[in-house]
Amino acid sequence: MKTTRPVRDLQKRLLVVFFCLVTTFLASGCSSPKNVPKIPEFRFVETTLAKGVKEVGGRDVLLSPTQAFTTEDTKVIAHARFENLSGRHSVRWEWYDPRGKLYCASKKYRFKTARKTYVKDAAAWHQMSIKGDEAQNHPGDWLVKIYYDNALLTSQPFRIDPVAIAQKTPKGLPPILSISEISFSKPMLYAGETAKLDVTLKNSGPGDANDVYLELYSNNGALVYESKRQLPVIAKKEGRYTVSIPVQGDVSMNAGKASLDVLVVEPHFRVKIKGKRLIIPTRGPRSPNLILARFATLESESSARNRQIDINEVIDVKVAIQNIGDGPASDVRVNLVNTQTGVMFLGRGEGQVLSREPARFPSIAEGKHQIVNYRFFVNSDFSGDTLEFRVAASEKTGSHGFSETKRVKINTDLQPEGYIRQVASTGAAGGGIVVEDIPDFEVDVDVNIPQTAMRNPDAVAVIIGNRNYQNKDIPAVKYARHDAEVMKQYVIQTLGYKEGNVIFETDASKARFEALFGIKGNPNGILYDYVKPGKSDVLIYYSGHGAPDLKNMKGYFVPVDCDPAKVSLNGYALDLFYENISKIEARRVTVVMDACFSGSTNTGTPLVQSASPALIRIDNTAVLRQNMLVLASSQGDQVSSWYDEKHHGLYTYFFLKAMGGAADTNKDGRLTFQELQDFVADRSEGVPYWAKRLHGGRTQTPTLMGQRSPDVFVNY
């Protein structure tokens, strides 16, 4: 058998048909061509398959319309109806066999109407022979495509069954089938998207329904679906079965409407049920639209933080990329560059692990955003007064991204730009897409630092932020360094300490702890040397890991070079810490610790492998001295949490917020330690509530130890 024979022979046989077709095309309208000043818009009405066609009174009458044929049928008629035909156009048909190969095709037939005239109602048809022709040897699922002006107008599936199946003698009692429910999962279908058609069948008859299959037909060639689905046995006497079929809109689909017809066939008793026609609103492709929603330049590492960019300073450039279109953006790539002399790109990311590759996201849904941080070092070679950053984002199609330049002045207060916006959604129930909250690029407690009139020139502070640990099994304390840096600003600006009296440490080792606070039997460390007896107030702040010794059940600071499994040897004991600072002749001592000593990390995993969180014991003798006060982020067996959105430890964030004035509940311009404690430990608004909310029900209760709770901490 030659595969070209059916195409060649059928084209010869169909020349007469198409001669009639052209005549029919121009004459089958229910009215003659009309001469009007404005031609109505052309509309394709529908395609119908049938076993024959005849002309009655100037109209085509289809004989036995169906999508199910047998090898005993003589032909298949593909009949198309149009409205408002005008001008010069062409039409052609293509027929595809069950293998998906082109079986036969018509040539392109052209037609035209006179100028300023149109045919209101017209039809055209084309036939393919079955019985006695090659098609009789290819039973199965077929497809006919109709092209109008070389554009695909519609695709119509149909089936040719062998006569042996079509005439199979039934056995047993018949089923009584009905379609109890038809549903479509989306109110409208966009090009490139997929919805689900659910059809529920019920068999109320006395016999099982065997070999049932479901067929789908549409007048819209841009709908892609499985044209036939074989179904399992549907049991007799109220048996039910629901079939789900994906329906996709091709990327070429336009706005309009598409019909979807359902035909259920039981071949043995020759039962055919046609479901109610579904009319589906269609839309063209959803398009993403990427924008630079937010841009900010921040100090990262500086010898003197002042919310300005200075020479020889590490800066972070943070951007939020948002998709404000009505479709998802795929394969999103973001890049930010600076080509100025003296501006060195360090990498993309947060903390110590940076990447030099462009940021890449598999997808950004409509209304959503992604935040990317870039780190630079501005060295002494930079001679200008303005930094220039080029920000660009692209997506899969290359058509919906952006590229723009942002300029930032040197030695000028830094201000973020932009905002995350609400995005309208066509057809959404609420009229808009829910947009997730975006973390502030600059956190409120980082920028709203009170500048008071307090002056405490003899006061001494030790501020430690231990973030990066040398032991690979110890996770970083993500915000410890940032906690310490911001606390330093509060100590200077709000409490009135001299900057030269602030001992600032990051990633302190065991040797550094001993140098600061002394060793067993010798408290004469650096802090001891800074204090003026009877005149100096002392504030000690620590953010980092703590751990218990599982044998003596005592707590230890974890220096960055510590092995927590041997913390009694290379940690710095809390008992020793309190003992040594109690021997310092300070006027008042305040200790603030955002750390837990239970042996757990922020994620709740043990700091010491194979160990459970422990309840530590603290020698309170030194703590209860009259001049000492200790504020701790959690109780001994609890975990101290992070507040990721605010880029701080949870306790430190609320402690700083209290210092900023939020805890001065009586508005007398004075913040006492008790007011501060009440604020951070509030079960409705403070640390306990947010620990539970942010960390899956976690319990964290800040504590205050000492006799100075009525004392004033801040005078505003």
C-alpha positions in Angstrom: 0.0 0.0 0.0 1.4 3.4 -1.0 0.7 6.1 1.6 0.4 8.7 -1.1 -2.3 6.9 -3.0 -5.3 8.0 -0.9 -4.2 11.6 -1.1 -3.7 11.6 -4.9 -6.9 9.6 -5.7 -9.2 11.4 -3.4 -8.1 14.8 -4.6 -9.1 13.6 -8.1 -12.4 12.4 -7.0 -13.2 15.5 -5.0 -12.7 18.0 -7.8 -16.3 17.8 -8.7 -17.3 18.1 -5.1 -15.4 21.2 -4.8 -16.8 22.7 -7.9 -20.1 22.2 -6.3 -18.6 23.5 -3.1 -17.7 26.8 -4.5 -21.1 27.3 -6.0 -22.7 26.2 -2.7 -20.5 28.6 -0.8 -21.7 31.6 -2.5 -25.3 30.6 -3.0 -26.3 28.9 0.2 -26.9 32.0 2.2 -30.5 32.6 3.3 -30.3 36.0 1.6 -28.6 37.5 -1.4 -25.5 39.6 -1.1 -26.3 43.0 0.6 -24.8 46.3 -0.3 -24.2 48.2 2.9 -21.9 51.1 4.0 -20.4 49.0 6.9 -19.7 45.3 6.6 -20.7 43.3 9.8 -17.9 41.4 11.5 -17.2 37.9 10.1 -18.1 35.0 12.4 -17.4 31.3 12.2 -20.6 29.6 13.5 -19.9 25.8 13.8 -18.6 22.7 12.2 -20.8 19.6 11.9 -19.9 16.1 10.8 -22.5 14.0 9.1 -23.0 10.9 6.8 -24.5 12.9 4.0 -25.8 16.3 2.8 -28.5 17.5 0.4 -29.8 20.9 -0.7 -33.4 21.7 0.1 -34.7 25.2 -0.8 -31.3 26.7 -1.1 -30.1 25.3 2.2 -27.8 22.4 3.1 -29.6 19.7 5.1 -27.2 17.3 6.9 -28.1 13.6 7.0 -27.3 11.7 10.2 -25.1 14.2 12.0 -22.6 12.3 14.1 -19.0 11.9 15.1 -19.2 8.1 15.1 -18.9 6.3 11.7 -18.4 2.7 10.7 -16.5 1.1 7.9 -19.9 0.5 6.1 -20.6 4.2 5.9 -19.9 5.7 2.4 -18.4 9.0 3.5 -17.8 11.7 6.1 -19.1 15.2 5.5 -17.3 18.1 7.2 -19.8 21.0 7.0 -18.9 24.5 8.1 -21.2 27.5 8.7 -20.2 31.1 8.5 -21.8 34.5 8.9 -21.1 37.9 7.2 -18.8 36.7 4.4 -17.2 39.5 2.4 -14.2 40.2 0.3 -11.7 37.7 -1.1 -10.9 34.6 1.0 -9.9 31.0 0.8 -10.8 27.7 2.5 -9.3 24.2 2.6 -9.6 20.9 4.5 -7.1 18.4 5.8 -7.9 14.9 7.0 -5.7 12.9 9.4 -5.8 9.2 10.0 -5.5 7.4 13.4 -1.7 7.5 13.1 -1.7 11.2 12.9 -0.6 11.2 9.3 -2.1 13.4 6.6 -4.5 11.1 4.7 -5.9 13.5 2.2 -6.2 17.3 1.7 -8.2 19.6 -0.6 -6.6 22.3 -2.6 -7.1 25.9 -1.6 -10.5 27.1 -2.9 -10.9 30.9 -3.3 -14.1 33.0 -3.3 -15.0 36.6 -3.2 -18.0 39.0 -3.0 -18.5 42.2 -4.8 -17.2 45.4 -3.1 -19.3 46.6 -0.1 -21.4 43.5 -0.2 -21.5 40.5 2.1 -23.3 37.1 2.5 -25.1 37.0 5.8 -25.4 33.1 6.1 -23.2 30.7 4.1 -21.9 27.2 4.4 -19.2 25.0 2.9 -18.6 21.3 3.0 -16.1 18.7 2.0 -16.3 14.9 2.0 -14.0 12.0 2.6 -15.0 8.5 1.3 -14.9 5.5 3.6 -16.5 2.4 2.2 -14.6 1.0 -0.8 -11.7 3.3 -0.2 -8.4 3.2 1.8 -10.0 4.8 4.8 -12.0 1.6 5.4 -8.8 -0.1 6.3 -7.9 2.4 9.1 -10.5 2.3 11.8 -9.9 4.4 14.8 -9.7 8.1 15.8 -9.6 10.6 12.9 -9.3 14.3 12.7 -10.4 16.9 10.1 -8.9 20.4 10.1 -10.4 23.4 8.3 -8.3 26.4 7.3 -9.6 29.9 6.5 -7.1 32.2 4.8 -4.3 29.7 5.7 -5.2 30.0 9.5 -6.5 27.0 11.4 -10.2 27.7 12.0 -11.2 24.5 13.7 -10.3 20.8 14.4 -13.0 18.2 14.6 -12.3 14.7 15.8 -14.4 11.7 14.7 -14.2 7.9 14.9 -14.5 5.1 12.4 -15.3 1.7 13.9 -15.1 -1.7 12.2 -18.5 -2.9 11.3 -17.9 -6.0 13.4 -17.7 -3.9 16.6 -20.5 -1.6 15.5 -22.8 -4.6 15.0 -21.7 -6.8 17.9 -24.6 -8.9 19.3 -25.2 -7.8 22.9 -25.4 -10.2 25.7 -27.3 -9.9 29.0 -29.6 -7.0 30.0 -29.0 -3.5 28.8 -27.7 -0.6 30.8 -29.6 2.7 31.1 -27.0 5.4 31.0 -27.3 9.1 31.8 -25.0 12.0 32.3 -25.7 13.2 35.8 -23.2 16.0 35.9 -20.8 17.9 33.7 -18.5 20.5 35.1 -15.5 22.6 33.9 -12.9 23.6 36.5 -12.4 27.2 35.3 -14.8 30.0 34.5 -12.7 30.9 31.5 -9.7 29.3 29.7 -6.6 31.3 28.8 -4.2 30.4 26.0 -1.5 28.1 27.3 -3.5 27.0 30.4 -5.2 23.8 31.3 -8.5 23.2 32.9 -10.3 20.0 33.8 -13.6 18.6 32.4 -15.4 16.3 34.8 -18.3 14.1 33.5 -20.2 11.9 35.9 -22.2 8.9 34.4 -24.9 6.9 36.1 -26.2 3.5 35.1 -29.7 2.9 36.5 -30.4 -0.1 34.2 -30.5 -3.8 35.0 -27.2 -4.6 33.2 -23.6 -3.5 33.5 -22.3 -1.0 31.0 -19.3 -2.5 29.2 -16.8 -1.0 26.8 -18.3 2.5 27.3 -16.3 5.3 25.8 -16.6 9.1 25.9 -15.9 11.4 23.0 -15.3 15.1 23.0 -15.9 17.6 20.1 -15.3 21.3 19.8 -15.8 24.0 17.2 -12.6 25.7 18.4 -9.4 24.2 16.9 -7.3 25.9 19.6 -8.7 23.5 22.3 -6.4 20.6 22.9 -7.9 17.5 24.5 -8.1 13.8 24.5 -10.8 13.1 21.9 -11.8 9.7 23.2 -11.5 8.1 26.6 -12.3 4.4 27.3 -14.2 3.9 30.6 -14.2 1.0 33.0 -17.4 -1.1 33.6 -20.2 1.0 35.1 -22.1 -1.3 37.5 -25.8 -1.8 37.1 -28.5 -0.4 39.4 -27.2 3.1 40.2 -23.5 2.5 39.4 -21.6 5.8 38.9 -18.3 6.8 37.4 -16.6 10.2 37.0 -14.1 10.8 34.3 -11.7 13.8 34.3 -10.2 15.0 31.0 -7.6 17.8 30.8 -8.5 20.5 28.3 -5.8 22.9 27.3 -5.9 26.2 25.4 -3.4 26.3 22.6 -1.0 29.3 22.7 -2.7 30.5 19.5 -6.1 30.8 21.1 -7.8 34.1 21.0 -10.5 35.8 23.0 -14.0 34.5 22.3 -16.0 31.4 23.1 -15.5 27.7 22.5 -18.1 25.0 22.5 -17.4 21.5 23.9 -19.7 18.6 23.2 -19.7 15.3 25.1 -20.9 12.1 23.5 -21.1 8.8 25.6 -21.3 5.6 23.6 -22.1 2.0 24.8 -21.4 -0.1 21.6 -23.1 -3.3 22.5 -26.7 -2.0 22.9 -25.9 0.9 20.6 -26.5 3.5 23.3 -25.4 7.1 22.6 -26.0 10.0 24.9 -25.1 13.5 24.1 -24.5 15.8 27.0 -25.4 19.5 27.3 -23.1 21.7 25.2 -20.6 23.6 27.3 -19.8 27.2 26.2 -16.4 28.2 27.5 -15.2 31.8 27.4 -11.7 31.9 26.0 -8.9 34.5 26.3 -5.6 35.0 24.7 -2.3 34.3 26.5 -1.8 35.7 30.0 1.3 37.9 30.0 3.7 38.6 32.9 5.0 42.0 33.6 8.2 42.3 35.7 9.0 45.6 37.4 11.5 46.8 39.9 9.1 47.3 42.7 11.5 48.3 45.4 15.2 49.4 45.6 17.3 50.2 48.6 21.0 50.7 49.4 22.0 49.8 52.9 25.1 49.9 55.0 26.4 46.3 55.5 29.7 46.7 57.3 31.1 50.0 58.4 33.5 51.4 61.0 30.9 54.0 61.8 27.3 53.3 60.8 25.5 56.5 59.9 22.9 55.5 57.3 25.0 57.0 54.6 27.5 55.5 52.1 31.1 56.4 52.9 34.3 55.5 51.3 35.8 52.1 52.4 32.5 50.7 53.3 30.6 47.5 52.4 27.1 48.2 51.2 24.1 46.0 50.3 21.9 46.9 47.3 18.6 45.2 47.8 15.9 44.9 45.1 12.4 43.5 44.9 11.3 42.1 41.5 7.5 41.9 41.2 5.3 40.4 38.5 2.3 42.8 38.0 1.0 41.0 34.9 -1.9 38.6 34.7 0.2 35.5 34.0 3.2 33.8 35.6 6.7 34.7 34.7 8.9 31.7 34.0 12.7 31.3 34.1 13.2 34.7 35.7 16.8 36.1 35.7 17.9 39.1 37.7 21.2 41.0 37.4 22.6 44.1 39.0 25.9 45.7 38.0 28.0 48.7 38.7 31.0 49.5 36.4 32.3 52.5 38.2 36.0 52.6 39.3 36.3 51.9 43.0 33.1 49.9 43.3 33.9 46.2 43.8 31.2 43.5 43.4 31.5 41.0 46.3 28.6 38.8 45.4 24.9 38.1 45.7 23.3 36.9 48.9 23.3 37.4 52.6 25.8 36.7 55.3 29.2 35.1 54.4 28.0 32.8 51.6 27.8 34.9 48.4 27.4 34.0 44.7 28.7 35.8 41.7 26.0 34.3 39.4 22.9 36.2 38.4 19.8 35.4 40.5 17.4 32.9 38.8 13.9 31.9 39.8 11.9 29.1 38.1 8.7 31.2 38.3 7.2 34.3 39.8 3.4 34.1 40.0 1.2 37.0 39.2 1.3 39.5 42.1 4.2 37.9 43.8 7.8 39.1 44.2 11.3 38.0 44.9 14.0 39.9 46.9 17.6 39.8 45.9 20.6 41.3 47.8 23.9 42.4 46.1 27.0 43.3 48.1 29.6 45.8 47.0 32.7 47.4 48.5 33.3 51.1 47.8 37.0 51.7 48.1 39.3 54.7 48.0 39.5 54.6 44.2 36.0 55.9 44.0 36.0 59.6 43.3 32.5 60.5 42.3 29.5 61.6 44.4 26.9 59.3 42.9 26.8 55.5 42.6 25.0 54.1 39.5 23.5 50.6 39.5 22.0 48.9 36.4 19.2 46.6 37.3 17.7 44.2 34.8 15.2 41.3 34.9 14.1 39.0 32.1 11.8 36.0 31.7 11.3 33.1 29.3 9.8 35.0 26.4 12.2 37.9 26.6 9.4 40.4 26.2 8.2 41.2 29.7 11.3 42.2 31.7 12.9 45.6 32.4 16.3 47.3 32.6 16.8 50.6 34.4 19.4 52.6 36.2 19.3 53.7 39.8 21.5 56.4 41.3 22.5 56.8 44.9 24.3 59.8 46.4 27.4 59.4 48.6 27.2 61.0 52.1 23.4 61.4 51.9 20.8 59.7 54.1 19.8 56.5 52.4 16.1 56.2 51.5 14.4 53.1 49.9 12.4 53.6 46.7 9.2 52.0 45.5 6.6 49.6 46.9 4.9 46.3 46.3 1.7 47.0 44.6 -1.7 45.3 44.4 -2.4 43.6 41.0 -5.8 43.5 39.3 -6.8 40.0 38.1 -9.3 39.6 35.2 -12.1 37.4 36.4 -10.8 36.8 39.9 -13.5 36.5 42.5 -12.3 39.3 44.6 -11.1 41.6 41.8 -7.5 41.2 42.7 -4.7 38.9 43.5 -3.6 38.5 47.1 -0.1 39.9 47.4 2.1 38.6 50.1 3.6 41.0 52.6 7.1 42.1 51.8 9.7 42.4 54.6 10.9 46.0 55.1 14.3 46.6 53.5 15.0 48.9 56.5 13.4 47.6 59.8 11.6 50.1 62.0 13.9 49.6 65.0 17.0 50.1 62.8 16.0 53.6 61.7 13.8 55.0 64.4 16.5 55.2 67.0 15.7 57.8 69.7 18.3 60.6 70.2 17.8 61.5 73.8 19.5 64.1 76.1 20.9 61.3 78.3 24.7 61.6 78.9 26.6 58.9 80.7 30.2 59.6 80.0 31.6 57.1 82.4 29.4 54.2 81.4 30.9 51.2 79.7 29.3 48.7 77.4 30.4 45.3 76.1 28.4 44.2 73.0 29.0 40.8 71.4 27.5 39.3 68.3 28.6 35.8 67.6 27.3 34.8 64.2 29.8 32.5 62.4 31.0 29.4 64.2 34.1 27.5 63.2 32.6 24.0 64.0 30.8 22.9 60.9 28.1 21.3 63.0 27.2 24.6 64.6 24.7 26.7 62.5 25.3 30.4 62.2 23.2 32.7 64.4 21.8 34.5 61.5 21.1 37.9 62.9 23.6 38.1 65.8 26.0 40.5 64.1 23.1 42.8 63.0 21.6 42.6 66.5 24.9 43.8 68.0 25.5 46.6 65.5 22.0 48.1 66.1 22.3 47.7 69.9 25.5 49.7 69.7 23.7 52.6 68.1 21.0 52.5 70.8 23.6 52.5 73.5 25.3 55.5 72.1 22.3 57.6 70.8 19.6 56.6 73.3 21.5 55.8 76.5 24.2 58.5 76.0 27.3 56.2 76.2 30.5 57.5 74.7 31.5 55.6 71.6 35.0 55.1 72.9 33.5 53.3 75.9 31.7 50.7 73.8 33.7 47.5 73.5 32.2 46.0 70.3 33.0 42.3 69.4 31.9 40.1 66.6 32.6 36.3 66.5 34.4 36.3 69.8 36.6 33.3 70.6 37.2 31.6 74.0 40.4 33.7 74.4 38.5 36.9 73.7 35.8 36.1 76.4 38.6 35.5 78.9 40.3 38.7 77.8 37.0 40.7 78.3 35.7 39.2 81.5 38.7 37.5 83.1 39.4 33.9 84.1 38.7 31.8 87.2 40.3 33.6 90.2 41.2 36.7 88.1 38.4 39.1 87.0 40.8 41.7 85.8 39.9 41.7 82.1 39.4 44.5 79.7 36.0 45.4 81.1 37.4 45.6 84.6 40.1 48.0 83.3 37.5 50.3 81.7 35.3 50.7 84.8 35.6 53.7 87.1 34.9 52.4 90.6 31.6 53.7 91.9 31.0 55.9 88.8 30.6 53.6 85.8 27.4 52.0 84.8 28.0 48.7 82.8 25.8 47.2 80.1 26.7 43.8 78.6 24.8 42.5 75.6 25.3 39.1 74.0 23.7 37.6 70.9 24.8 34.1 69.9 24.7 30.5 70.9 24.6 29.2 74.5 24.8 25.5 75.5 24.6 23.4 78.7 27.1 20.9 79.9 25.1 17.7 80.1 27.0 16.4 83.2 27.0 19.4 85.5 23.8 21.0 83.9 25.4 24.4 83.9 25.2 27.0 81.1 28.0 28.3 78.9 28.5 31.0 76.4 29.6 29.3 73.1 32.6 31.1 71.6 33.1 30.8 67.9 35.9 28.3 68.3 34.0 26.1 70.8 33.1 22.4 70.4 29.6 22.3 72.1 30.2 18.6 72.9 33.0 19.7 75.2 31.6 23.0 76.2 32.8 22.7 79.8 36.4 22.8 78.5 36.2 25.4 75.7 33.0 27.3 76.5 32.8 30.3 78.9 30.7 29.4 81.9 27.8 31.6 83.0 28.7 31.0 86.7 32.2 32.4 86.0 30.8 35.3 84.0 28.5 36.3 86.9 31.2 35.7 89.5 33.7 37.9 87.7 31.4 40.9 86.8 30.2 40.9 90.4 33.7 41.8 91.5 33.8 44.8 89.2 33.2 48.0 91.2 30.6 49.4 88.9 27.7 51.6 90.0 25.1 49.4 88.2 25.4 46.3 85.9 22.8 45.4 83.3 23.1 42.1 81.4 21.0 41.5 78.2 21.2 38.1 76.6 19.5 37.0 73.4 20.6 33.4 73.6 19.3 30.2 74.9 21.2 27.8 77.1 19.0 24.7 76.6 21.2 23.3 73.8 18.7 23.9 71.0 19.1 26.1 67.9 16.4 28.4 66.3 15.1 25.5 64.3 14.7 23.5 67.4 17.4 20.9 66.6 20.0 20.1 69.3 23.3 22.0 69.3 24.9 18.9 70.6 24.2 15.9 68.5 22.1 13.1 70.1 21.3 15.4 73.1 17.9 16.7 74.2 17.3 20.3 75.4 18.2 20.6 79.0 17.1 22.7 82.0 20.3 24.5 83.2 21.0 25.7 86.8 22.4 29.1 87.4 24.0 30.2 90.7 21.8 33.2 91.5 24.0 34.5 94.3 25.9 37.0 92.1 22.8 37.8 90.0 20.8 38.9 93.0 23.4 41.5 94.1 21.6 44.8 94.6 23.3 46.6 91.7 22.8 43.9 89.0 20.0 43.2 86.6 19.7 40.4 84.1 17.3 40.4 81.1 17.2 37.1 79.2 15.4 36.2 76.0 14.1 32.8 77.3 13.9 30.5 80.3 16.5 27.8 80.8 14.8 25.0 78.8 13.4 27.1 76.0 14.6 28.1 72.5 15.4 31.7 71.6 13.8 32.4 68.3 14.6 34.6 65.3 12.3 37.2 63.7 13.2 36.7 60.0 11.0 39.4 58.6 12.7 42.0 60.9 16.3 40.6 60.5 16.8 40.3 64.2 16.6 37.9 67.1 13.0 37.9 68.3 13.9 39.1 71.7 16.3 41.8 70.5 13.7 43.2 68.1 11.2 43.7 70.9 13.9 45.0 73.3 14.9 47.7 70.8 11.3 48.5 70.1 10.8 49.0 73.8 13.9 51.3 74.0 12.4 53.2 71.1 9.5 54.3 73.3 6.8 51.7 72.6 7.1 50.4 76.1 6.6 53.8 77.8 2.9 52.9 78.4 2.2 55.7 80.8 3.8 58.3 78.5 5.7 59.9 81.3 8.9 60.1 79.2 10.7 57.5 81.2 11.2 53.8 80.6 11.7 51.6 83.6 13.1 48.1 83.4 9.8 46.8 84.6 7.9 48.5 81.8 10.5 47.1 79.3 10.0 43.6 80.8 6.2 43.9 80.7 6.4 44.9 77.0 8.7 42.2 75.7 7.0 39.5 77.8 3.4 40.5 76.9 1.5 37.3 76.0 -0.7 39.1 73.5 1.7 41.4 71.7 5.3 40.5 72.8 7.8 37.7 72.4 5.6 34.8 73.7 2.9 35.6 71.2 5.2 36.0 68.2 7.3 33.0 69.1 4.1 30.9 69.1 2.9 32.4 65.9 6.1 32.4 63.9 7.5 29.1 65.1 4.7 26.6 65.2 3.5 27.0 68.8 7.0 27.4 70.3 7.1 28.6 73.9 9.5 31.5 74.7 9.2 33.5 77.9 11.6 36.4 78.5 12.9 36.7 82.1 14.1 39.5 84.4 16.3 38.8 87.4 17.5 41.3 89.9 16.2 44.0 92.3 16.4 47.0 90.0 13.2 46.6 88.0 11.8 49.9 89.1 14.9 51.8 88.0 14.7 54.1 85.0 16.5 52.7 81.9 15.8 55.5 79.4 14.9 59.1 79.8 13.3 60.5 76.6 
